Amino acid sequence: MTLFLIASIAGQGVVFDADQVDSVVDIGDVVAVPRAEPSVRGLTALRSRVVTVIDTRRALGLPPMAPQSRRAVITLQDGHYYAMLVDALEDIETFETSPMPHVPPSRGAWSRAANGMVVRDGEPLLILDLSRLVPHGVPIVA
């Protein structure tokens, strides 16, 4: 059994391995970064450090999140902190994991970020690897 954080992105139920989650926050103002990857919303301050904000919808090849989106999962990847925006966060729960038995949702690049699934109350939830949502060439901040 593995502990997961349950979330929603673009109407799709997803889970993140709790080992990849540093914290869950509502981020403050975001400062845009010129010429950054499209999925990089910008930079924000969090606990006296600058954090790169990733629009997970854009990272998945979907239309961007609303500008007022603030819920984020903080993750540490390769020594850098990222705020991964999500539509909603629900709870944490333990699940048995399964390999991907079917094709992920048809819109977007879900298969690039998904590495399995779990089932909650009969609903399949994709296991997303947060490191796969960080675009190449990031971090913006060293």
VEXDREN-2710 file (C-alpha; in Angstrom, 1 decimal):
% VEXDREN-2710
k/r/px/py/pz
1/MET/0.0/0.0/0.0
2/THR/1.2/3.5/-0.9
3/LEU/0.1/6.8/0.5
4/PHE/-1.2/9.3/-2.1
5/LEU/-2.5/12.8/-2.2
6/ILE/-5.8/12.9/-4.2
7/ALA/-6.4/15.9/-6.5
8/SER/-8.2/16.9/-9.7
9/ILE/-6.8/18.5/-12.9
10/ALA/-9.2/19.4/-15.8
11/GLY/-11.9/17.2/-14.4
12/GLN/-9.7/14.1/-14.2
13/GLY/-9.1/12.5/-10.8
14/VAL/-5.4/12.1/-10.1
15/VAL/-3.1/11.1/-7.2
16/PHE/0.4/12.0/-6.4
17/ASP/2.8/9.8/-4.4
18/ALA/3.0/11.4/-0.9
19/ASP/6.8/10.9/-1.1
20/GLN/6.9/13.6/-3.9
21/VAL/4.8/16.1/-1.9
22/ASP/6.5/18.6/0.3
23/SER/3.4/20.5/1.2
24/VAL/0.0/21.8/0.0
25/VAL/-0.5/25.6/-0.2
26/ASP/-2.5/28.4/-1.6
27/ILE/0.2/30.5/-3.4
28/GLY/0.3/34.3/-3.5
29/ASP/1.0/36.6/-6.4
30/VAL/2.8/35.1/-9.4
31/VAL/5.4/37.2/-11.4
32/ALA/5.5/36.2/-15.1
33/VAL/8.9/35.1/-16.5
34/PRO/9.5/36.4/-20.1
35/ARG/10.3/33.6/-22.6
36/ALA/9.7/30.8/-20.2
37/GLU/8.2/27.5/-21.2
38/PRO/4.4/27.8/-21.7
39/SER/3.7/25.6/-18.7
40/VAL/5.7/28.0/-16.4
41/ARG/3.2/30.4/-15.0
42/GLY/6.0/32.4/-13.3
43/LEU/7.6/32.8/-9.9
44/THR/6.1/33.2/-6.4
45/ALA/7.5/33.6/-2.9
46/LEU/6.9/30.8/-0.4
47/ARG/8.4/30.6/3.0
48/SER/11.3/33.0/2.2
49/ARG/12.2/31.3/-1.0
50/VAL/11.4/31.8/-4.7
51/VAL/9.4/28.9/-6.2
52/THR/8.7/28.2/-9.9
53/VAL/4.9/27.9/-10.5
54/ILE/3.8/25.2/-13.0
55/ASP/0.4/25.2/-14.7
56/THR/-0.2/21.5/-14.7
57/ARG/-2.9/21.8/-17.4
58/ARG/-0.4/23.4/-19.8
59/ALA/2.2/20.8/-18.8
60/LEU/-0.3/18.2/-19.9
61/GLY/-1.0/19.9/-23.2
62/LEU/-4.4/21.2/-22.1
63/PRO/-5.8/24.8/-22.1
64/PRO/-4.4/26.8/-19.2
65/MET/-5.8/27.1/-15.7
66/ALA/-7.7/30.2/-14.7
67/PRO/-5.4/33.1/-13.8
68/GLN/-6.9/33.1/-10.2
69/SER/-5.9/29.5/-9.6
70/ARG/-4.0/29.3/-6.3
71/ARG/-4.1/25.7/-5.0
72/ALA/-0.7/24.1/-5.4
73/VAL/1.2/21.0/-4.5
74/ILE/4.8/21.9/-3.5
75/THR/7.4/19.4/-4.7
76/LEU/11.2/19.2/-4.6
77/GLN/12.7/18.0/-7.8
78/ASP/16.5/17.9/-8.5
79/GLY/17.1/20.4/-5.6
80/HIS/14.5/22.9/-6.7
81/TYR/11.0/23.7/-5.4
82/TYR/8.0/23.9/-7.7
83/ALA/4.4/24.9/-7.0
84/MET/2.3/22.6/-9.2
85/LEU/-1.2/24.2/-9.7
86/VAL/-4.2/21.9/-9.4
87/ASP/-7.9/22.5/-9.7
88/ALA/-8.8/20.8/-6.4
89/LEU/-7.3/18.8/-3.6
90/GLU/-9.3/16.3/-1.6
91/ASP/-7.5/14.1/0.9
92/ILE/-4.7/11.6/1.5
93/GLU/-5.3/7.9/1.3
94/THR/-3.5/4.6/0.9
95/PHE/-4.1/2.6/-2.3
96/GLU/-2.8/-0.5/-4.0
97/THR/-1.3/0.5/-7.3
98/SER/-2.0/-1.0/-10.7
99/PRO/-0.3/-0.6/-14.1
100/MET/-2.2/1.4/-16.7
101/PRO/-4.9/-1.0/-18.0
102/HIS/-6.3/1.4/-20.5
103/VAL/-5.4/4.5/-22.5
104/PRO/-5.4/7.7/-20.4
105/PRO/-7.9/10.5/-21.2
106/SER/-7.8/11.3/-24.9
107/ARG/-7.0/15.0/-24.6
108/GLY/-3.6/16.2/-23.5
109/ALA/-0.4/14.4/-22.8
110/TRP/-1.6/12.4/-19.8
111/SER/0.4/9.3/-20.8
112/ARG/3.6/11.2/-20.5
113/ALA/3.0/12.0/-16.8
114/ALA/0.9/9.0/-15.7
115/ASN/2.7/5.9/-14.4
116/GLY/-0.2/3.8/-13.2
117/MET/-3.6/4.1/-11.6
118/VAL/-5.6/3.4/-8.5
119/VAL/-9.3/2.9/-8.0
120/ARG/-11.3/4.9/-5.4
121/ASP/-15.0/4.0/-5.0
122/GLY/-15.0/2.5/-8.5
123/GLU/-13.4/5.6/-10.1
124/PRO/-10.0/5.2/-11.7
125/LEU/-7.5/7.9/-10.6
126/LEU/-4.3/8.4/-12.6
127/ILE/-1.0/8.3/-10.7
128/LEU/0.9/11.3/-11.9
129/ASP/4.7/11.6/-11.4
130/LEU/5.3/15.2/-10.4
131/SER/8.8/15.1/-11.9
132/ARG/7.3/14.5/-15.4
133/LEU/5.3/17.7/-15.2
134/VAL/8.4/19.9/-14.8
135/PRO/9.3/21.1/-18.3
136/HIS/12.8/20.6/-19.7
137/GLY/15.1/23.6/-19.2
138/VAL/13.5/24.6/-15.8
139/PRO/14.3/25.6/-13.1
140/ILE/14.0/29.4/-13.6
141/VAL/15.6/29.9/-10.1
142/ALA/18.8/28.4/-9.0
END
